Amino acid sequence: MGSVSLGIAGALGADTAAALAPRLEEAGFRSLWINETPGTNALEVAAAAARESDTLRVATGVIAVDRRPASEILDDIARLGLPEERLTVGIGSGQTRRGALALVGGALAELRASTTATLALGALGPKMRALAAERADAAVLSWLTPGAAAGQARELHDANPGATSVLYARANAHPDARARLEQEADRYATFPAYERHFARLGFGARDTVLPAPGADDIAPRLAEYTMAVDELVLRAITPTDALDEYLAFLPLARG
């Protein structure tokens, strides 16, 4: 059974991450993943969480290397004094249309040469998953049903038994957040790369969230996902993004 981690938007900021970190550590979560969006620096938010914890891993999910090259990531790791033994640097191709494999492959090589942090690659399509198996320590999968997640995890492990399968899954544990969760799923479904992803796999974005469509209880789907992958990152969708809502989510997310 895989471990459970929490994912938050980088826009929530360093103070929220710092407040969450010791509670996550106490509750037995593996990692706090920070979703980097334009205008935020996930490594700065991760550093705040790392300072308030001793064993909790911190991770970026994911930094687009078309916006922030490997050299800038390495500068931030050094500047912020991030504990590399507890750090996962997740990167992705961002908006790159041509040469994406070469771009992220080069970034992985540069990072590998200069940091001992775990390296993870956002891998939506089969070619990127193959690259993750070849050159990264982990593949960050997303927008998958439990069955599809299990299949992609097996594919990764067959190619590289030492690689870690990480699944980023949107979740809400309060009925008042359900509309926000569905809006998020519908928004992603309009992006061309994700349109191709869902068409290729034969399901929709709403089919990949926790709880399952039409359900209120997170527990059954949580169990399915933790059996499918090595690490399940629950990207929590709460009613208003208040700290107490995330804290209330933690015992439910642990099952």
Secondary structure, DSSP 4 states (H G I P E B T S, - for coil): --EEEEEEEGGG-HHHHHHHHHHHHHHT--EEEEE--TT--HHHHHHHHHHT-SS-EEEES-EETTTS-HHHHHHHHHHHT--GGGEEEEEE-TT--SSHHHHHHHHHHHHHHH--SEEEEE--SHHHHHHHHHH-SEEEEES--HHHHHHHHHHHHHH-TT-EEEEEEEE-SSGGGHHHHHHHHHHHHTSHHHHHHHHHHT--GGGGSBS-TT---SHHHHHHHHHHSSEEEEEE--SS--HHHHHHHHHHHT-
